[in-house]
Amino acid sequence: MDKNERRHVQRQAFLHHLEAQLIADQQQYTLPVAPSPIANLGPHIDGPFAANQNARQDLWHRAENGVAGTGVPVSGLHGAAHQSAAEAHIGGGSIASGGGGRAAAPGNLRRAGLSATRASLLGWGALIGCEVAMQAGPPLVTAIWRARREVRAAERAEQERDEG
């Protein structure tokens, strides 16, 4: 028996065992007793949209407590002067002081929002991945171990037939 034939026998034994195990698992499956960790987190974790908005609001709040290019606190200004000074602060300072001025503010707001969105999505992805691994992992590992045993038994039986 060549290598390809042995692999075919192993594959067939594995698939047969895996199918039988999955059918048995479906019949015995019950919902976990412990609640899902995701359900416990609920409103305590910001979604991607909320993270984006919070990052932008944080930049505006910092600008409100900053200082305008003239040295006057932004919170002491009113109207268009307040808006311009806050935008310049978000943009990295006035152009005269080496910053990006008002023109850089939208880009900085966008970058801050996107960074927060990416971090939020990464966190949710890791959380969901861990939940899937906790729920699906143990039955799958058990099925693989059982299938390996059956594949080894099929190999031994095939070797005994070839030798005998």
C-alpha positions in Angstrom: 0.0 0.0 0.0 1.6 3.3 -1.0 1.5 6.6 0.9 -1.5 8.0 -1.0 -3.7 4.9 -0.4 -2.8 5.1 3.3 -3.8 8.8 3.4 -7.1 8.0 1.7 -7.9 5.3 4.3 -6.9 7.7 7.1 -9.1 10.4 5.7 -12.1 8.2 5.2 -11.8 6.9 8.8 -11.4 10.4 10.2 -14.4 11.7 8.2 -16.6 8.7 9.2 -15.7 9.2 12.9 -16.1 13.0 12.8 -19.6 12.7 11.2 -20.7 10.1 13.8 -19.3 12.3 16.6 -21.0 15.5 15.3 -24.3 13.7 15.0 -24.0 12.4 18.6 -23.0 15.8 19.8 -26.0 17.4 18.2 -28.3 15.0 19.9 -26.7 15.6 23.3 -26.1 19.3 23.0 -27.4 21.5 25.8 -27.0 25.2 26.4 -24.3 26.1 28.8 -25.4 26.8 32.3 -23.2 29.8 32.8 -24.3 33.0 30.9 -22.1 34.3 28.1 -19.4 36.8 29.1 -20.5 39.0 26.3 -24.0 39.4 27.7 -22.5 40.6 31.0 -20.5 43.4 29.4 -23.5 45.0 27.5 -23.6 48.8 27.8 -20.2 49.0 29.6 -18.3 48.6 26.4 -18.6 51.3 23.7 -19.4 50.1 20.3 -17.3 51.4 17.4 -19.6 54.3 16.6 -19.7 55.5 20.2 -15.9 55.2 20.5 -15.5 57.4 17.4 -17.9 60.0 18.8 -16.2 59.9 22.3 -12.7 60.4 20.8 -13.9 63.5 18.8 -15.7 64.9 21.9 -12.5 64.4 23.9 -10.5 66.4 21.4 -13.1 69.2 21.5 -13.0 69.2 25.4 -9.2 69.5 25.4 -9.4 72.4 22.9 -11.9 74.1 25.3 -9.3 74.0 28.0 -6.5 75.0 25.8 -4.9 78.4 25.0 -5.4 80.3 21.8 -2.5 81.5 19.7 -2.8 85.0 21.3 -2.3 83.5 24.8 -5.9 83.9 25.8 -7.7 80.8 27.2 -10.1 79.4 24.6 -12.8 79.1 27.3 -12.6 82.9 27.7 -13.4 83.5 24.0 -16.9 83.7 22.5 -18.5 83.2 19.0 -16.3 82.9 15.9 -13.1 83.6 17.9 -13.9 80.7 20.2 -14.6 78.3 17.3 -11.5 79.4 15.4 -9.2 79.1 18.4 -10.6 75.6 19.3 -10.2 74.4 15.7 -6.6 75.7 15.7 -5.9 74.0 19.0 -7.2 70.7 17.6 -5.2 71.2 14.4 -2.0 71.4 16.5 -1.8 75.1 17.2 -1.9 78.2 15.1 0.1 78.3 11.9 2.2 81.1 13.3 3.3 78.9 16.2 4.2 76.0 13.8 0.9 74.0 14.0 -1.5 73.0 11.4 -4.1 75.7 12.2 -7.8 75.4 11.5 -7.1 73.5 8.3 -5.7 70.5 10.1 -8.5 70.2 12.6 -10.9 68.0 10.5 -8.1 65.6 9.7 -7.1 65.3 13.3 -10.7 64.7 14.4 -11.1 62.1 11.7 -7.8 60.3 12.7 -8.7 60.3 16.4 -12.2 58.9 15.6 -10.9 56.2 13.3 -8.2 55.1 15.8 -10.8 54.8 18.5 -13.1 52.8 16.1 -10.2 50.4 15.2 -9.4 49.8 18.8 -13.1 49.2 19.6 -13.5 46.8 16.7 -10.3 45.0 17.7 -11.5 44.6 21.3 -14.9 43.3 20.2 -13.3 40.9 17.7 -11.0 39.5 20.4 -14.0 39.2 22.8 -16.1 37.4 20.3 -13.2 35.1 19.2 -12.6 34.1 22.8 -16.3 33.4 23.3 -16.4 31.2 20.2 -13.3 29.4 21.3 -14.7 28.7 24.8 -18.0 27.4 23.4 -16.8 25.4 20.4 -13.3 24.5 21.4 -13.8 21.6 23.9 -16.2 19.6 21.9 -14.1 20.0 18.8 -10.9 19.0 20.5 -12.6 15.9 21.9 -13.9 15.0 18.5 -10.4 15.3 17.0 -8.8 13.1 19.8 -11.4 10.4 19.2 -10.9 10.6 15.5 -7.2 10.3 15.9 -7.7 7.1 17.9 -9.9 5.7 15.2 -7.5 6.6 12.5 -4.7 4.9 14.3 -6.9 1.8 14.8 -7.7 1.8 11.1 -3.9 2.1 10.3 -3.1 -0.8 12.6 -5.8 -3.0 11.1 -4.6 -2.1 7.6 -1.0 -3.0 8.5 -2.1 -6.3 10.1 -4.0 -7.2 6.9 -0.9 -6.3 4.8 1.4 -8.3 7.0 -0.9 -11.3 7.6 
